[in-house]
Amino acid sequence: MVTFDVNFRELRSAIGKDITEQELDGVLFDMGMELEEVKGDDVKISITPDRPDMLSLHGLARALRAYMSIKPGIPKYNIVPSDVQIIIDKSVANVRPYTASAIIDNLKFTDDKIKEIIWVQEKLHQTFARGRKKSSIGIYPMEKIKPHIYYFAEDPKKVKFHPLGAEKEMNGIEILRNHPTGKEFAHLLDGCKKFPFFKDATGNILSMPPIINSEMTGRVTEQTTSVFIECSGWDFNASKQLLNILVAVFQDMGGTIKSVELHYPDKVIVSPNFTPMYRTVYVKDINKIIGTSLSADECKKLLERMMYDVVIKEAGFGGSDESGTGKFPDKDAVLEVSIPAFRTDIWHDIDIIDDVARAYGFNKMEPTLTLVSTTGALLKETKQEEIIKNIIVGLGYNQAFTLSLTSTDDQFGKMNLPELPHIRLGTTAEKSLNMIRLWLTPELIKFLANNRNKPYPQRVFEVADIISPNSEKDVLSENKKKISVVSAHPTANFTEIKQIFEYLMNINGIEFTLQESSHGSFVSGRCAEVLVDGKKVGIFGELHPKILENWGIEMPIVALELDFDMFM
């Protein structure tokens, strides 16, 4: 939950209704929010993190007006064209290549409104914009800007301007090194040979996104009556959504929205775009999922309280019921739902159905027993896994739990193997981790290496998942369960691990054949591959002395690794 403070008197004024503290508490609770604290006119409210459009007094008031049926449906946003162009130079293609922009006129700022905008900007940066990684927001006094506006990238040493809050001009590199905000967000421009900048027609620098605005053209005051807004970053859709959230707040403050033309090297886009998104939802699906028997008309009214526009249609015929009387049988009714442009949380039909439930009220739903005549039980795979674990424990081994994230050095280098196809990790806090494990044995060897000071024999095992690449899967990878058994003591040998293997196979009634293997991790002639129905399903043997040396272990080790699937 994201918590923010609002003035209760101002919130009532923005809603347009003189509600009480108890009424506000009840409405917020029904919507899935929470009134945390009230101290006089100071109210602390927790907002669910999937609703960034409510992270302001005006955004919250907008949602409450609809929920309380004061102004249901999609708010109307009137956009007036302007002659301002934003010229996006091809030089930004490799460094935050997209921007979405707008102009807001006829504003009457007060100190409280400026504080609200600054607060909303920072909260959106922290949440929806992922710490300014996806996109960043710039707000500028339009009266200090000479159109047209240019978005370009340049060597940061060649561009100097007076950053907001600084005492003197700096170039891009100096800002990252010396300015507090520059130092905080310098990592966002790591590795960039050129930095992005905005400038106006006179060459005045507006900002260096995503870091800092200019003191001259980037400070909004109570005298400001018109602002230029830009949201720039790596994802145009995210920037557009971020812009829509802010523009909606500015109109709710009394501003007039003006569009601009975004001139990209290959296209022209008019921004902002408040065209609603559309989805169709079946009434029967709504009732099935939330356990109600709502009519199409009831669903329509509930969705309008969540700021949607809805048209009822008959499934399969395309006929519409513009009057909203719900004349079609509910089993055949389809809702054509228009979604506000500032709603960033609608990804699936289930998100719309969830809003029906919020408007209906979870407290009104009567709990019922499901019409299922069976009881819960463990999956067959889970039962078999428990059997295997109990067998190995009965043989004197202790179960270990190792980490899925590992390194190519542990999985391949120290195991004397060439690097095999695997799932690589992106940027991680722990630099030594760069992949997901492809087999369990190296992780158990690491476990033994970390316990060299413990008495021997040390016998451990693990039954767990590994993840391997698979281009035929929709996620390009698949989980596979493996069994690994490792024994370390002065007399550990091939016969010992072969006995463990044969016991596991025989007690489960699995027929197999063995063939000699030249695996890089094992001693040649003391290693066997396991074949079931001609398919390789495992390997076991004595670890090569080079492997022991790589791990810093001075004790013989034998190891076994098998596919779990064959035990099913």
N, C-alpha and C positions, 0 to 999 in steps of 0.2 A: 504494500500500500504506500502511496505517496501522500504525505501530510502537508497541508498548507494552511495559512492563516488568512481569514477574511474578516471584514467588518460587517457585523450582523445587520446594522442599519442600512449600509450600502447594498448588501445582498437582498434585503427585503425590497429596497427601491428598484433594483435591477429585475427582480422577479415580477414586480408589479402587484404584489399582494402582501398584506401585513400579517405574515404567518408567525406563529409562536415558536419558541424554542422546542417544545414537545412535538409540534407538527413537523418542523424541520428534521428532528431526530427520527421520526417515524418514516418520513419520505425517503431520507437518505438510507435508512436501514432496508426498506423495501427495494431500493435500487442496488443494494449490495455495497453501499458506502457506510461511513461511520462518522457520527458527530462525537469527536473525542473530548472536547473541552470547551466550556463557555465561561469567559471572564468579562462580565459587562457586555460591551459590544464586540469584544475580540473572540472570534470563534475559530477553533481548530478542527479541520475536517480531513479525514483520510479518504483518498480517491483510489479506486482500483487501477493498477498500473496500465491496463489495456485501454484506458480512456484518456489519452493526452489532451483531447479537445475540452476536457473539463478542468484542466489545471490552471484555472483563472477564475476570478469572481464572475466575469461576464460569461465564460464558457459554462460554469456551473449553473448560473442563473438561467441560461438558455435551456439546459437539459431539464432543470426543475420546472420551468414554465410549461414545457411539453408534457412532462410526467404528471403535472397537476392539472392538465387539460386547459391551461390558460391560453397557450398557443401551441396546439398539437401539430404534428406534421413537420415537413422540412422547412426550416426558416428560409425566407426569400432573400436572395442576394442580388442586388442590382449592380451590374458592372458597366461603367462608362468607358469607352475607348479613349486612349490618349495617343499623342503622336510620338511618344518616347520609345526609342529603340535601345535594346541591350545587345551590343555586338559581341558575340562570343568568338574569340580568335582561336584558330586551330592549335595555337601553342599550348592551350590548357588540356589538350587531349590526353596527356599522360600524367596530369596532376589535377585532380578534382574537376573533371571535365564538364559538369552540368550545373546549371543554375536555373531557378524559377523565381520570378520577380513580380512585383506589383507596386502601385502607388496608392496611397490613401490621402485624400484631401479632407478639408473642413473639420479637422480635429481641434478639440479644446482640451489640451493637456492640463492636468493638475499634478501636484507632487505625488499624490496617491496613485494616479493613473500611470505615471512614469515608473513608479516603484513596481506596480503590477506587471507592466510590460517587461521590465528587467527580470523580475522573478520568473514570469512565464518563459522567457527566453532561456534562462539558465536551467529551469526544470526540463524543458524540451531538449536542451542540449544533453543533459545528464541521462534522460530516459530514452525517448524515441530516437534521438540522434546518436545514441551510443557514445556519449562523451565526445561529440563533434566528429566522430569517424565517418558516419554515413552522410551527414550533412551538417552545415553550420548556418547560423542566422546572422544577418547584418541589417540593422535599422538605421537610417540616415535622415537628417532634415533635408527635405527636397528643395527648400528655398536656397540652400547653399550649393546646389548641384546644377551644372549646366549640361543639359542633354546634348548629344546622346551619351550613353554610358558604355564603357568598354570593359570587357572581362578578358584578361590576357595573362600569360605567364612570362616571366623574365628572370634573368640572373639576379638573385636577391641583393648582390653587392651593388648593382646598378640602380636600384630603386630606393629612394630616401623619402621619408615623410615623418610627420610628428605623430607618433602613436598616442592613443587615448590614455590620459593619466601620466604621460611622461613629461619631462622638462625640456626635451630638445628633440631635434630630428635624429632618426636612426635609419640605417639600411636594414634589409630583411634579416641578415645574419646577426646584426647587433641586437635586433628585437628579440630573437630567439635566445640570445646569450644573456641579455641584461634586463629585459622587461619582465616583470613577474608573470604576466599572462603568457608571454612568449616562452618563458622557461617551462611553464606548466603544460603547454600544448606543443612544444617543439617536436615531440615524437611523431606528430601527425604529418610532418613534412620531412621526416628522416629519409635520406636517400634521394631526395628530389634535387635535381640540378637547377631547376627553375621553380620559382614560387608563384602562386596565383595572386593577382591584384585586380581591384576595380579602380577605374579612373573616369573622370567626366570629360567633356569635350574640350575643356581648357587644359587638361593634363593633370589636374589636381587628383591625388590619390585618395580614394574613399576608404580603402581597407586592404588588408592582406589576409584573406580568409584561409583557414578557419581560426586565425589567431586574434587579430585586433583591428578595430576601426581607427580612422584618423581623428585626431583632436579637432581639426578644422572642419571636417565634413561629416563626422560620425558621432556627434554628441547631440542627443535630443533634449530639449529644455521645455519649460512651460510656455515659451514664446513660439515653439514649433507648431505649425498648423497643417503641414503636409509632410509625409514621410515616404521614402523609397525603401522597400523591403526586398532583400535577396536571400535566397536559401541555396547554397552551393555545396556540391560534394560529388561523391562517386556514383550516386544512384538518383536518376532524374525523378523516378516515381516517389522516392522518399522525400526529396526536396520539394516536389509539388504538394505532397500531403502536409509537410511541415508549413509551407506557405499558406495553404488553405486554412489550417488551424489558426494561424496568426491573423490572417485577413478577416476571418469571421469575428475574432475578438475586436479588431479595430472598427468593424462596422457596428458591432454591438455598443461600442463606445461613442457612436454617432458619426463615424467617418464615412466618406464616400469612396467606393472602390473604383480605381481606374486601372485598366489593363495596359500592358506594354507588349511590344513585339520582341521575342527572343530570336535574334538572327544568328543561327548556327551556320557553320560552313556549308551544310547540305540541306537546310530546311529552315522554315520560319514557324514559330509557335507563338500563339497568343496566350498570355499568362496574366492573371490566374484563370484556371478553368474550374468552374463550379458545377459542371455537368454531373448529375447524380450517376452513381453506379446502379446496376439493375440485377436483381436475382428473382427467380420464381420459386415459391415454396408451397408445397401441398399442405392443405389444412389437415388431412388425415395423418401426415407425418408429424405435425405440431402436436396433435392430440395423442399420438402414439408415444412420442418421446417424453412429454411432460405429464402424461397420465390424466388428461382432461377430456372434456367433450364439448369444446368450444365451437361455435358456429363460425362461418367465414366472416360474417359481419363483426362478431366479437373479436376475432383475431385482428381484423383491420383496425378497429378502434384501439386495441392494445398496442399495436405497432405504431400508430400515430402518436401515442403517448411517449414513444421512444424515438421520436423525430424522423419517422419514415413516412413517405407517401405510398398509398397502397391502392391498387385496382384489383377487384375480384374478377376472375375469369373462370370459364368452365374448361376443365381438363380435356384436351384432345380436340376441342372445337374452335378454340381461339375467340369465342364470344366473350364480350366484356360486360360487366355490370357496373357501369360508371356511377350509378346511384348509390352503390354500396349497400343494397338491401339484402344481399346474401341469398338471392332467389334460386341459385343453383343448389342442388343437393350437396351437403358438405363433403360427402365422399368423392365428389367430382370437382370440388372447388380448388382453384389455384390462386395464390396471391402473387401478383406482380409487384415487387417491392422496389421502390426507389430509395437509394441510400445516400445520405448527405455526403458531400465531397470531403468533409473534414473527419468523417468516421474512418479511422485507420485500422479498426479492430475487426472489421467484417471480412472474413476469409472464406467462410463456408456457410451453408444453410443452417448449420447448428448454431452459429452465432446469432442469427436472426431468431431462431426458435428460443434461444436463451433469453433474448430481449422480450419475447412474448411472455415467458415465465416470470421475468422481473416485473413487467407491467401488471400481470395477473396477480402476483403476490405468492411467494413460496409458502407463506404461512396459511394460505387458503387451500393448499393442496392436501388432500386426505391421503395418508399413507395406507397402502393396501399390500396384501401378500401377493407375491407373484404366482401365477397359475402354472407352476412347474412342480411335477410330482417326484423330482429327484432331489438328492442332497449333494452338497459339495464333496469333492474327493480330490486326492492328489492325481496329477497327470501320470500316465503310464511311464513317461520318461523320467519324472521325478522319483517315482517308486523304484525304477531300475537303478537310478543314480544312487539312491540310498542303499540298495542292496550291494552295489559295487563298493561303495565306501566302507560298509560294514565288513565286507570280506577282507579288504586291504587292512583295515584297522585290526581285524582278527589275526592278521599275519605279522603284527608287531610294528606297523607303520603309523606315524602321526600325520594328520591332515594339515597341510599348509594352505595359506591364502595369499597369493602373490598379486601384483598389480598388472592390469591390462596394458598400461602405458609403459613403454620401455625404449630401448635404443637399438639402432642397427649394429652398434659395436657389441652389445650383449647378445643379440639374437644371431648374428652372423660372424662378426670379426673374432670374438673370443671363442666361438664354437668352430673356427676353421672352416667356414662355409662361404661360398660366393653369395652375394646379395641377391635374394629371391624377390619376386613381386610381392609387395606388401602395402599396407595402408599407411601413408606418411601423414604426420601431423603438421599443422601450420605453425604459427608462432605460439610458443608455450612459455609460461613463467619459469619453468625448470628447463634450462637450455639443453640438458643432457637427454631429455625425452624427445624423440623424433618419430616414433612409430607405434603401432599397436601390435602386440605380440602375435607371432605367427605359429609358435609352438611353445609348450609349457616348460620343457626340460631346462632351457637356459635360465629361466626364472627360479627354478628350484636349485640349480647350481649356485646362483647368486645368493639364495637363502643360506646354503651351506657355507659359502665364502664369508658371509656375515656372521656366521656362528662357529668360526674356526676354533675359538677358545673354549667351546663346550666339549664335554666328554663324548667319545665315540663308543659304540656305533651310533650314527645318525641316519635314521630311516624316515623319509618323508614322502608324501604323495599329494597330488592335487587332481581334482576333477573340475574342469572349468572351461569356459568358452575362449576360443581364439577367433580372430576376424581375418578373413582372407579376401583378396580382390575377386570379383566375379562380374564381368561386364554384362552378363545376361540378366542380372538382377536390376530392379529399378533404382536401388541405392548403390549399385556398382560394387557391392560387397556382400558377404554372407557370414553368419556366425556358425562355428562348428565346435562341438564339445569334444574335448580331448581328456585322456587319462595319462598322467605322468607319474612314474614311481622311481625314486632315486634312493640308493643305499651307499653309505660311505663308512668304511672301517678298514683295518689293516688287511683283512683277508677277503674283501669284496671281489667277486669274480663272475665270469660269464654264467657258470652253472647256477649260481644263486638267483640271478635275475631271470634266467630261463625257467627255473622252477616256479617263480612268482607268476610269470607269463602263462605257463601251461596250466597252473591251478585256476587262474582267472578264466581261461578259455574252456577248460574241461568242465568246471562247475556250472558254466552257462551253456554247455552243450554245443560249442561252436567248433566246426571242423576247419583246419588251417593247414597251410604248408609254410615251410621256412626256406629261405635261400640266403646264401652268403652275400653280404653287402660291403661296399667300399665307401661308406659314409665318412665324411671328413671329420666328424666329431668322435668317432669310435676307432678302436684298435683294429687294424686289418686282420681278418681271420677270427676275430672275437666279436663279431657283430652280425646280426641276422635281420632280414626284412621279413615281415609277416604278410602273407597273402591269404585272403579269403575269397573264394570263387574267382581266383585269378587277379583280384584287385589288391593293391598295396594298401594296408590298413594300419601299419605300425612298424616300429623298429626297436631293437634293444641290443645291449652289449656293454662292453667295458669302455669307458671314456679314455680317449687318447691322452698320453702324458702331456702333450702340448697344451691340451685344453686345461688340464689341472694347473699347469704352469701359468697360463693366461689368467686364471682366476686366483692364483696364489694359494692353491690348496695342495697339501702334501700327503694326501690320503687317497688310496684307490677308490674310484666311484664306478658303480654300475647304474645304468638308467634304462627305463622302458617308457615308450610313448605310443599310445594306441588311440584310434578313432573310437569314440563312444558309440557311434551309430550302429556298429555291428552287434552290440549287446542288446539292441532293441528287436 
